Amino acid sequence: MKVRKVKAADIAVVVLVVAASVVTMVMIARARTGEKGSTAIIEVNGKESRRVELGQNQSRTRITLKGLHGTSTVEFYKGRVRMLKSTCRDKICIGMGWVDVPDESIVCLPNRVVIRVLGTGKNKVDAVTE
């Protein structure tokens, strides 16, 4: 078995891949910290149940909803929203944690509860062409 030595070109490729990864992570982080959502829409069984305005000065508020298989509790705090409790089996909706960025959503399929965050409409890119 022949052992190869590391060449300068090998090091350059590794450095380029790491640099590209770091740049990509920074770009994604900046995009996620842009606009915050302004409204949360809660739908139960396909119908809009409530609209809640989101704001940084928002006090802790909880809403209990009757879903298909039981109740779900939604919590709002400082411009964010999360599913606090649910009677669904897998609790995936609870695992989503806090959401506050436009177009993020929390979905509880068994209970048919959907929480969507809407933005102000500013800075939204629909398509990019060049």
C-alpha positions as CSV (number, residue, x, y, z in Angstrom):
1,M,0.0,0.0,0.0
2,K,1.4,3.3,-1.1
3,V,0.9,6.4,1.1
4,R,0.2,9.6,-0.7
5,K,1.5,12.9,0.6
6,V,-0.8,15.9,1.0
7,K,-0.3,18.4,-1.7
8,A,-0.9,22.1,-1.8
9,A,-3.9,21.6,-4.2
10,D,-5.5,19.2,-1.7
11,I,-5.3,21.8,1.0
12,A,-6.6,24.5,-1.3
13,V,-9.7,22.4,-2.1
14,V,-10.4,21.8,1.5
15,V,-10.0,25.5,2.4
16,L,-12.4,26.4,-0.5
17,V,-15.1,24.0,0.6
18,V,-14.9,25.2,4.2
19,A,-15.0,28.8,3.1
20,A,-18.0,28.2,0.9
21,S,-19.8,26.4,3.8
22,V,-19.2,29.3,6.2
23,V,-20.3,31.9,3.6
24,T,-23.5,29.9,3.0
25,M,-24.3,29.6,6.7
26,V,-23.8,33.3,7.2
27,M,-26.1,34.2,4.3
28,I,-28.8,31.8,5.7
29,A,-28.5,33.3,9.2
30,R,-28.8,36.8,7.9
31,A,-31.9,35.9,5.8
32,R,-33.5,34.4,8.8
33,T,-32.9,37.4,11.1
34,G,-34.6,39.8,8.6
35,E,-38.2,40.6,8.8
36,K,-40.3,39.4,11.7
37,G,-43.8,38.3,11.3
38,S,-46.6,40.7,12.1
39,T,-49.6,38.4,12.3
40,A,-50.3,34.8,13.2
41,I,-53.3,33.1,11.6
42,I,-54.7,30.0,13.3
43,E,-56.8,27.6,11.3
44,V,-58.8,24.8,12.8
45,N,-60.2,22.1,10.4
46,G,-59.4,24.3,7.4
47,K,-61.2,27.4,8.6
48,E,-59.7,30.5,10.0
49,S,-60.3,30.6,13.8
50,R,-58.2,33.6,14.9
51,R,-55.8,36.3,13.8
52,V,-53.3,37.5,16.4
53,E,-51.1,40.5,16.0
54,L,-47.5,39.8,16.9
55,G,-45.3,42.4,18.6
56,Q,-42.1,42.6,20.7
57,N,-44.1,44.1,23.6
58,Q,-46.6,41.2,23.6
59,S,-47.3,39.7,27.0
60,R,-47.6,35.9,27.4
61,T,-51.0,34.8,26.0
62,R,-52.4,31.3,25.7
63,I,-55.3,30.2,23.5
64,T,-57.0,26.8,23.8
65,L,-58.5,25.4,20.6
66,K,-60.8,22.4,20.1
67,G,-59.3,20.2,17.3
68,L,-60.5,17.0,15.7
69,H,-59.0,14.7,18.5
70,G,-58.9,17.1,21.5
71,T,-57.5,20.4,22.5
72,S,-54.4,22.3,21.5
73,T,-52.9,25.2,23.4
74,V,-51.2,27.9,21.4
75,E,-48.9,30.4,23.2
76,F,-47.8,33.9,22.1
77,Y,-45.0,35.9,23.6
78,K,-42.8,38.8,22.4
79,G,-43.7,38.5,18.8
80,R,-43.4,34.7,18.6
81,V,-45.9,31.8,18.6
82,R,-45.6,28.1,19.5
83,M,-47.8,25.1,20.1
84,L,-47.6,24.6,23.8
85,K,-49.8,21.5,24.3
86,S,-51.6,19.2,22.1
87,T,-53.5,15.9,22.4
88,C,-51.9,14.4,19.3
89,R,-49.8,11.3,19.7
90,D,-46.4,12.2,18.2
91,K,-46.2,15.9,19.4
92,I,-44.3,17.0,16.3
93,C,-46.2,20.3,16.4
94,I,-44.8,21.0,19.9
95,G,-41.3,20.1,18.7
96,M,-41.4,22.9,16.1
97,G,-40.8,25.4,18.9
98,W,-41.2,29.1,18.5
99,V,-41.8,30.6,15.1
100,D,-41.7,34.3,14.2
101,V,-40.5,34.6,10.6
102,P,-43.0,35.1,7.7
103,D,-44.1,32.0,5.9
104,E,-43.2,29.8,8.9
105,S,-45.9,27.5,10.1
106,I,-46.8,24.9,12.7
107,V,-49.0,22.1,11.7
108,C,-50.8,19.5,13.9
109,L,-52.3,17.1,11.4
110,P,-54.1,14.8,13.8
111,N,-55.9,17.8,15.4
112,R,-56.1,19.7,12.1
113,V,-54.7,22.9,13.6
114,V,-52.4,25.1,11.5
115,I,-50.6,28.3,12.7
116,R,-49.1,30.5,9.9
117,V,-47.0,33.6,10.4
118,L,-47.6,36.4,7.9
119,G,-45.3,39.3,7.3
120,T,-45.9,42.9,6.4
121,G,-45.3,42.2,2.7
122,K,-42.2,44.3,2.5
123,N,-38.9,42.7,1.3
124,K,-40.7,39.6,0.1
125,V,-39.1,38.1,-3.0
126,D,-41.5,36.2,-5.1
127,A,-39.2,35.2,-8.0
128,V,-35.7,36.1,-9.2
129,T,-34.8,36.2,-12.8
130,E,-31.7,37.3,-14.6
